[in-house]
């Protein structure tokens, strides 16, 4: 869609329209004068037979060239989607003991690692990407960076630990986002947190408190509830059920204007990451196309001159 960055310059179109109206008025008066002209031989000399409608074509092309040039003064532009160079995505992965459940083959953690690495590959290279792992506490494994190899290596090195500190994961991600250099830009970088978890919070600050902090920072948290309700793990010699806490993760996403997903298999998890990668960190920017207007105007003016010379041996 074309829009004008300085629309008040469109007032320059008015003199062109006035000139067009004057041309039409002049042609109508010329026709009336010709009907009253009695010297037919002289009239044929002034207006050669056969020119007819063609004598209006050069003038029309010239007026169109002026019209396009006048519109170009208003700086026409088209909206385009541009990736944000400071856009930052923090990937937070749950490494609690419940992630060793094998209800998702080969187990939840390995499946999550495989899908997370695919997600890394889906993101544009211009985005900053960081990695946080969380169990009883949350740790920044990779600060926001464009170094994808560092993130992939950290994903491969994830290690299981006790407890689940979902709220702390969000707070840690927010801290990492604040560390992104300004690079001359004003304000915090546009950011999003992608949090994958399979269990209930058992440690650290409340998820509701984390949601409020993310909302205040204007950072959406998209959550993925990963696994099935039939998952079980052997902890301390006892077999324990490890169902997914969908409600808390959905509430966290809703409170921060993020998205909530469910993934019960590695295939579904990959699809979730792929969808996210296509929607993060773009903004609409106007791209000026004044040169296109100038080019069209030049072409119309050349056509007007060429046709006038061809048909009447005059330059307009």
C-alpha beads as a LAMMPS data file, in Angstrom:
LAMMPS data file: protein, C-alpha beads

316 atoms
315 bonds

1 atom types
1 bond types

-500.0 500.0 xlo xhi
-500.0 500.0 ylo yhi
-500.0 500.0 zlo zhi

Masses

1 110.0

Atoms # bond

1 1 1 0.000 0.000 0.000
2 1 1 1.355 3.428 -0.990
3 1 1 1.233 6.305 1.477
4 1 1 2.796 9.763 1.557
5 1 1 5.276 10.815 4.233
6 1 1 4.602 14.531 3.661
7 1 1 1.017 14.588 2.363
8 1 1 0.679 18.406 2.456
9 1 1 2.914 18.530 -0.618
10 1 1 0.020 16.982 -2.542
11 1 1 -1.276 20.548 -2.777
12 1 1 1.216 20.861 -5.646
13 1 1 -1.214 18.745 -7.664
14 1 1 -3.732 21.637 -7.728
15 1 1 -1.825 23.825 -10.258
16 1 1 -1.448 20.793 -12.524
17 1 1 -5.181 20.128 -12.369
18 1 1 -5.810 23.809 -13.104
19 1 1 -3.520 23.575 -16.148
20 1 1 -5.406 20.468 -17.332
21 1 1 -8.726 22.298 -16.942
22 1 1 -7.324 25.242 -18.918
23 1 1 -6.227 22.873 -21.692
24 1 1 -9.705 21.331 -21.910
25 1 1 -11.330 24.774 -21.936
26 1 1 -8.929 25.954 -24.625
27 1 1 -9.692 22.950 -26.836
28 1 1 -13.445 23.459 -26.515
29 1 1 -13.124 27.125 -27.462
30 1 1 -10.856 26.194 -30.345
31 1 1 -13.522 23.834 -31.701
32 1 1 -16.158 26.547 -31.465
33 1 1 -13.873 29.008 -33.268
34 1 1 -13.184 26.463 -36.029
35 1 1 -16.917 26.062 -36.666
36 1 1 -17.164 29.840 -37.296
37 1 1 -14.076 29.914 -39.539
38 1 1 -15.057 30.489 -43.195
39 1 1 -11.715 30.056 -44.967
40 1 1 -11.642 26.236 -45.275
41 1 1 -8.319 26.070 -47.151
42 1 1 -6.522 28.094 -44.509
43 1 1 -8.138 26.012 -41.738
44 1 1 -6.778 22.808 -43.310
45 1 1 -3.321 24.369 -43.341
46 1 1 -3.497 25.203 -39.645
47 1 1 -4.917 21.831 -38.624
48 1 1 -3.732 19.081 -41.021
49 1 1 -6.216 16.326 -41.826
50 1 1 -5.759 13.004 -40.104
51 1 1 -4.215 14.228 -36.831
52 1 1 -7.526 14.021 -34.962
53 1 1 -7.403 12.621 -31.437
54 1 1 -3.644 12.090 -31.642
55 1 1 -2.943 15.783 -31.133
56 1 1 -4.222 15.407 -27.541
57 1 1 -1.945 12.488 -26.652
58 1 1 1.335 14.445 -26.150
59 1 1 -0.437 17.047 -24.032
60 1 1 -2.098 14.348 -21.948
61 1 1 1.237 12.555 -21.399
62 1 1 2.864 15.868 -20.435
63 1 1 0.117 16.665 -17.924
64 1 1 0.414 13.184 -16.426
65 1 1 4.175 13.689 -16.069
66 1 1 3.528 16.933 -14.170
67 1 1 0.934 15.181 -12.003
68 1 1 3.326 12.376 -11.061
69 1 1 6.133 14.860 -10.344
70 1 1 3.841 16.889 -8.094
71 1 1 2.881 13.718 -6.206
72 1 1 6.571 12.851 -5.782
73 1 1 7.015 16.017 -3.690
74 1 1 4.886 14.331 -0.998
75 1 1 7.508 11.555 -0.650
76 1 1 5.509 8.432 -1.542
77 1 1 6.460 5.291 0.408
78 1 1 5.454 1.641 0.730
79 1 1 5.322 -0.249 4.031
80 1 1 7.819 -3.109 4.269
81 1 1 8.582 -5.599 7.038
82 1 1 12.105 -5.166 8.347
83 1 1 13.876 -7.341 10.932
84 1 1 14.860 -5.466 14.059
85 1 1 18.649 -5.556 14.492
86 1 1 18.345 -5.147 18.277
87 1 1 15.494 -7.635 18.575
88 1 1 16.315 -10.036 21.384
89 1 1 14.915 -13.484 22.051
90 1 1 15.638 -15.244 25.324
91 1 1 15.144 -18.995 25.266
92 1 1 14.475 -20.468 28.728
93 1 1 14.538 -24.263 29.049
94 1 1 13.426 -26.248 32.082
95 1 1 16.126 -28.732 33.182
96 1 1 14.330 -30.111 36.248
97 1 1 14.526 -33.851 36.923
98 1 1 11.076 -34.356 35.397
99 1 1 12.642 -33.616 31.995
100 1 1 14.153 -37.114 31.998
101 1 1 10.674 -38.646 31.552
102 1 1 10.544 -40.804 28.440
103 1 1 6.909 -40.179 27.491
104 1 1 8.445 -38.135 24.674
105 1 1 11.135 -40.145 22.884
106 1 1 13.976 -40.479 23.646
107 1 1 13.188 -38.310 26.683
108 1 1 11.809 -34.848 27.270
109 1 1 15.168 -33.115 27.606
110 1 1 16.756 -34.600 24.489
111 1 1 13.626 -33.897 22.469
112 1 1 13.615 -30.319 23.747
113 1 1 17.289 -29.906 22.853
114 1 1 16.725 -31.115 19.311
115 1 1 13.748 -28.832 18.754
116 1 1 15.468 -25.842 20.394
117 1 1 18.421 -26.155 18.025
118 1 1 16.039 -26.105 15.091
119 1 1 14.463 -22.965 16.545
120 1 1 17.903 -21.344 16.672
121 1 1 18.304 -22.078 12.977
122 1 1 14.910 -20.536 12.166
123 1 1 15.712 -17.124 13.644
124 1 1 17.161 -14.412 11.348
125 1 1 20.857 -13.817 11.907
126 1 1 20.207 -10.178 12.857
127 1 1 18.420 -11.173 16.088
128 1 1 20.161 -11.406 19.435
129 1 1 19.554 -14.777 21.068
130 1 1 20.274 -15.812 24.645
131 1 1 19.816 -19.010 26.646
132 1 1 18.699 -19.538 30.239
133 1 1 18.379 -22.910 31.967
134 1 1 16.344 -23.267 35.134
135 1 1 15.774 -25.841 37.830
136 1 1 16.079 -24.773 41.498
137 1 1 17.625 -21.548 40.219
138 1 1 17.908 -19.880 36.816
139 1 1 21.244 -19.328 35.093
140 1 1 22.225 -17.376 31.993
141 1 1 24.186 -19.855 29.917
142 1 1 24.563 -17.488 26.949
143 1 1 23.992 -13.737 27.108
144 1 1 22.139 -12.215 24.131
145 1 1 24.379 -12.648 21.115
146 1 1 24.348 -13.220 17.366
147 1 1 26.756 -16.141 17.834
148 1 1 24.469 -19.079 17.056
149 1 1 27.209 -21.671 17.582
150 1 1 27.586 -20.605 21.219
151 1 1 23.862 -21.039 21.809
152 1 1 23.761 -24.467 20.148
153 1 1 26.763 -25.633 22.191
154 1 1 25.060 -24.488 25.395
155 1 1 21.853 -26.305 24.453
156 1 1 23.834 -29.526 23.912
157 1 1 25.416 -29.076 27.355
158 1 1 22.189 -28.787 29.379
159 1 1 22.315 -30.797 32.640
160 1 1 19.384 -31.918 34.798
161 1 1 18.941 -30.639 38.361
162 1 1 16.326 -30.632 41.125
163 1 1 13.261 -28.363 41.446
164 1 1 11.596 -25.911 39.035
165 1 1 11.973 -22.127 39.372
166 1 1 9.735 -20.879 36.566
167 1 1 9.385 -17.365 37.970
168 1 1 13.149 -17.002 38.428
169 1 1 13.635 -17.982 34.788
170 1 1 11.550 -14.994 33.660
171 1 1 13.369 -12.582 35.988
172 1 1 16.746 -13.852 34.774
173 1 1 15.719 -13.419 31.146
174 1 1 14.591 -9.847 31.830
175 1 1 17.986 -9.063 33.367
176 1 1 19.758 -10.470 30.320
177 1 1 17.580 -8.375 27.992
178 1 1 18.490 -5.209 29.895
179 1 1 22.164 -5.966 29.227
180 1 1 21.780 -5.605 25.439
181 1 1 23.845 -2.574 24.270
182 1 1 21.853 0.437 23.115
183 1 1 23.950 0.888 19.934
184 1 1 22.777 4.478 19.724
185 1 1 19.078 3.571 19.936
186 1 1 16.735 4.928 22.577
187 1 1 14.977 2.652 25.034
188 1 1 15.102 -1.073 25.633
189 1 1 15.389 -3.445 22.675
190 1 1 12.238 -5.157 21.415
191 1 1 12.318 -8.548 23.098
192 1 1 10.458 -11.768 23.716
193 1 1 10.963 -14.658 26.091
194 1 1 10.266 -18.211 24.936
195 1 1 9.921 -20.486 27.966
196 1 1 9.651 -24.260 27.816
197 1 1 8.657 -26.201 30.916
198 1 1 7.013 -29.475 31.814
199 1 1 6.258 -29.174 35.518
200 1 1 4.938 -27.150 38.422
201 1 1 6.953 -24.352 40.054
202 1 1 8.572 -25.623 43.252
203 1 1 11.206 -22.949 43.909
204 1 1 11.862 -19.220 43.659
205 1 1 9.534 -16.303 43.126
206 1 1 5.940 -16.828 42.031
207 1 1 4.989 -17.039 38.389
208 1 1 2.444 -14.225 38.930
209 1 1 5.193 -11.925 40.195
210 1 1 7.329 -12.743 37.164
211 1 1 4.389 -12.074 34.849
212 1 1 3.914 -8.620 36.383
213 1 1 7.610 -7.809 35.890
214 1 1 7.539 -8.935 32.252
215 1 1 4.385 -6.941 31.608
216 1 1 5.970 -3.822 33.136
217 1 1 9.003 -4.297 30.893
218 1 1 6.750 -4.795 27.852
219 1 1 8.303 -8.188 27.153
220 1 1 5.833 -10.883 26.039
221 1 1 6.490 -14.368 27.407
222 1 1 5.464 -17.185 25.095
223 1 1 5.239 -20.494 26.921
224 1 1 5.336 -24.118 25.809
225 1 1 3.863 -26.840 27.995
226 1 1 5.950 -29.842 26.978
227 1 1 5.223 -33.496 27.682
228 1 1 2.181 -35.616 28.496
229 1 1 0.194 -36.164 31.676
230 1 1 1.304 -39.810 31.698
231 1 1 4.975 -38.953 32.178
232 1 1 6.830 -40.661 35.059
233 1 1 10.374 -40.429 36.434
234 1 1 12.398 -42.381 38.987
235 1 1 13.485 -39.925 41.697
236 1 1 15.289 -41.374 44.710
237 1 1 14.143 -44.887 43.890
238 1 1 10.505 -43.879 43.726
239 1 1 8.457 -43.652 40.559
240 1 1 6.729 -40.278 40.436
241 1 1 4.158 -38.857 38.023
242 1 1 5.219 -35.610 36.344
243 1 1 2.156 -34.045 34.668
244 1 1 2.375 -30.752 32.801
245 1 1 1.254 -27.518 34.502
246 1 1 -0.669 -26.092 31.531
247 1 1 -2.742 -23.637 33.563
248 1 1 0.191 -21.708 35.068
249 1 1 2.024 -21.524 31.745
250 1 1 -1.107 -20.388 29.920
251 1 1 -1.761 -17.696 32.544
252 1 1 1.834 -16.449 32.250
253 1 1 1.527 -16.109 28.480
254 1 1 -1.869 -14.419 28.662
255 1 1 -0.773 -11.907 31.330
256 1 1 2.205 -10.787 29.228
257 1 1 0.420 -10.856 25.845
258 1 1 2.516 -13.778 24.690
259 1 1 1.338 -17.085 23.222
260 1 1 0.712 -20.405 24.897
261 1 1 1.445 -23.677 23.116
262 1 1 1.151 -27.333 23.982
263 1 1 3.578 -29.891 22.600
264 1 1 3.292 -33.539 23.436
265 1 1 5.883 -34.728 20.936
266 1 1 9.117 -33.568 19.359
267 1 1 7.292 -33.016 16.048
268 1 1 4.779 -30.678 17.673
269 1 1 7.531 -28.876 19.551
270 1 1 9.452 -28.273 16.329
271 1 1 6.319 -26.836 14.724
272 1 1 5.812 -24.488 17.672
273 1 1 9.367 -23.183 17.385
274 1 1 9.030 -22.797 13.625
275 1 1 5.862 -20.715 14.014
276 1 1 7.533 -18.535 16.628
277 1 1 10.596 -17.965 14.488
278 1 1 8.475 -16.484 11.705
279 1 1 6.716 -13.970 13.964
280 1 1 9.380 -12.530 16.273
281 1 1 11.137 -9.212 15.863
282 1 1 9.693 -7.613 12.752
283 1 1 8.438 -4.053 12.399
284 1 1 6.790 -2.176 9.557
285 1 1 8.982 0.501 8.041
286 1 1 8.133 2.932 5.209
287 1 1 10.421 2.571 2.189
288 1 1 10.455 5.727 0.103
289 1 1 9.739 5.249 -3.612
290 1 1 10.125 8.851 -4.804
291 1 1 12.622 7.702 -7.429
292 1 1 9.939 5.473 -8.972
293 1 1 7.645 8.461 -9.352
294 1 1 10.453 10.541 -10.848
295 1 1 11.227 7.731 -13.294
296 1 1 7.579 7.437 -14.396
297 1 1 7.345 11.208 -14.808
298 1 1 10.492 11.256 -16.941
299 1 1 9.155 8.437 -19.113
300 1 1 5.843 10.246 -19.632
301 1 1 7.625 13.497 -20.510
302 1 1 9.830 11.694 -23.036
303 1 1 6.768 10.057 -24.597
304 1 1 5.023 13.438 -24.812
305 1 1 7.988 15.019 -26.580
306 1 1 8.577 12.082 -28.920
307 1 1 4.925 11.784 -29.995
308 1 1 4.627 15.523 -30.526
309 1 1 7.709 15.529 -32.773
310 1 1 6.481 12.442 -34.639
311 1 1 2.975 13.694 -35.323
312 1 1 3.332 17.491 -35.559
313 1 1 7.087 18.147 -35.990
314 1 1 6.930 20.295 -32.846
315 1 1 8.019 19.798 -29.265
316 1 1 4.570 20.033 -27.649

Bonds

1 1 1 2
2 1 2 3
3 1 3 4
4 1 4 5
5 1 5 6
6 1 6 7
7 1 7 8
8 1 8 9
9 1 9 10
10 1 10 11
11 1 11 12
12 1 12 13
13 1 13 14
14 1 14 15
15 1 15 16
16 1 16 17
17 1 17 18
18 1 18 19
19 1 19 20
20 1 20 21
21 1 21 22
22 1 22 23
23 1 23 24
24 1 24 25
25 1 25 26
26 1 26 27
27 1 27 28
28 1 28 29
29 1 29 30
30 1 30 31
31 1 31 32
32 1 32 33
33 1 33 34
34 1 34 35
35 1 35 36
36 1 36 37
37 1 37 38
38 1 38 39
39 1 39 40
40 1 40 41
41 1 41 42
42 1 42 43
43 1 43 44
44 1 44 45
45 1 45 46
46 1 46 47
47 1 47 48
48 1 48 49
49 1 49 50
50 1 50 51
51 1 51 52
52 1 52 53
53 1 53 54
54 1 54 55
55 1 55 56
56 1 56 57
57 1 57 58
58 1 58 59
59 1 59 60
60 1 60 61
61 1 61 62
62 1 62 63
63 1 63 64
64 1 64 65
65 1 65 66
66 1 66 67
67 1 67 68
68 1 68 69
69 1 69 70
70 1 70 71
71 1 71 72
72 1 72 73
73 1 73 74
74 1 74 75
75 1 75 76
76 1 76 77
77 1 77 78
78 1 78 79
79 1 79 80
80 1 80 81
81 1 81 82
82 1 82 83
83 1 83 84
84 1 84 85
85 1 85 86
86 1 86 87
87 1 87 88
88 1 88 89
89 1 89 90
90 1 90 91
91 1 91 92
92 1 92 93
93 1 93 94
94 1 94 95
95 1 95 96
96 1 96 97
97 1 97 98
98 1 98 99
99 1 99 100
100 1 100 101
101 1 101 102
102 1 102 103
103 1 103 104
104 1 104 105
105 1 105 106
106 1 106 107
107 1 107 108
108 1 108 109
109 1 109 110
110 1 110 111
111 1 111 112
112 1 112 113
113 1 113 114
114 1 114 115
115 1 115 116
116 1 116 117
117 1 117 118
118 1 118 119
119 1 119 120
120 1 120 121
121 1 121 122
122 1 122 123
123 1 123 124
124 1 124 125
125 1 125 126
126 1 126 127
127 1 127 128
128 1 128 129
129 1 129 130
130 1 130 131
131 1 131 132
132 1 132 133
133 1 133 134
134 1 134 135
135 1 135 136
136 1 136 137
137 1 137 138
138 1 138 139
139 1 139 140
140 1 140 141
141 1 141 142
142 1 142 143
143 1 143 144
144 1 144 145
145 1 145 146
146 1 146 147
147 1 147 148
148 1 148 149
149 1 149 150
150 1 150 151
151 1 151 152
152 1 152 153
153 1 153 154
154 1 154 155
155 1 155 156
156 1 156 157
157 1 157 158
158 1 158 159
159 1 159 160
160 1 160 161
161 1 161 162
162 1 162 163
163 1 163 164
164 1 164 165
165 1 165 166
166 1 166 167
167 1 167 168
168 1 168 169
169 1 169 170
170 1 170 171
171 1 171 172
172 1 172 173
173 1 173 174
174 1 174 175
175 1 175 176
176 1 176 177
177 1 177 178
178 1 178 179
179 1 179 180
180 1 180 181
181 1 181 182
182 1 182 183
183 1 183 184
184 1 184 185
185 1 185 186
186 1 186 187
187 1 187 188
188 1 188 189
189 1 189 190
190 1 190 191
191 1 191 192
192 1 192 193
193 1 193 194
194 1 194 195
195 1 195 196
196 1 196 197
197 1 197 198
198 1 198 199
199 1 199 200
200 1 200 201
201 1 201 202
202 1 202 203
203 1 203 204
204 1 204 205
205 1 205 206
206 1 206 207
207 1 207 208
208 1 208 209
209 1 209 210
210 1 210 211
211 1 211 212
212 1 212 213
213 1 213 214
214 1 214 215
215 1 215 216
216 1 216 217
217 1 217 218
218 1 218 219
219 1 219 220
220 1 220 221
221 1 221 222
222 1 222 223
223 1 223 224
224 1 224 225
225 1 225 226
226 1 226 227
227 1 227 228
228 1 228 229
229 1 229 230
230 1 230 231
231 1 231 232
232 1 232 233
233 1 233 234
234 1 234 235
235 1 235 236
236 1 236 237
237 1 237 238
238 1 238 239
239 1 239 240
240 1 240 241
241 1 241 242
242 1 242 243
243 1 243 244
244 1 244 245
245 1 245 246
246 1 246 247
247 1 247 248
248 1 248 249
249 1 249 250
250 1 250 251
251 1 251 252
252 1 252 253
253 1 253 254
254 1 254 255
255 1 255 256
256 1 256 257
257 1 257 258
258 1 258 259
259 1 259 260
260 1 260 261
261 1 261 262
262 1 262 263
263 1 263 264
264 1 264 265
265 1 265 266
266 1 266 267
267 1 267 268
268 1 268 269
269 1 269 270
270 1 270 271
271 1 271 272
272 1 272 273
273 1 273 274
274 1 274 275
275 1 275 276
276 1 276 277
277 1 277 278
278 1 278 279
279 1 279 280
280 1 280 281
281 1 281 282
282 1 282 283
283 1 283 284
284 1 284 285
285 1 285 286
286 1 286 287
287 1 287 288
288 1 288 289
289 1 289 290
290 1 290 291
291 1 291 292
292 1 292 293
293 1 293 294
294 1 294 295
295 1 295 296
296 1 296 297
297 1 297 298
298 1 298 299
299 1 299 300
300 1 300 301
301 1 301 302
302 1 302 303
303 1 303 304
304 1 304 305
305 1 305 306
306 1 306 307
307 1 307 308
308 1 308 309
309 1 309 310
310 1 310 311
311 1 311 312
312 1 312 313
313 1 313 314
314 1 314 315
315 1 315 316
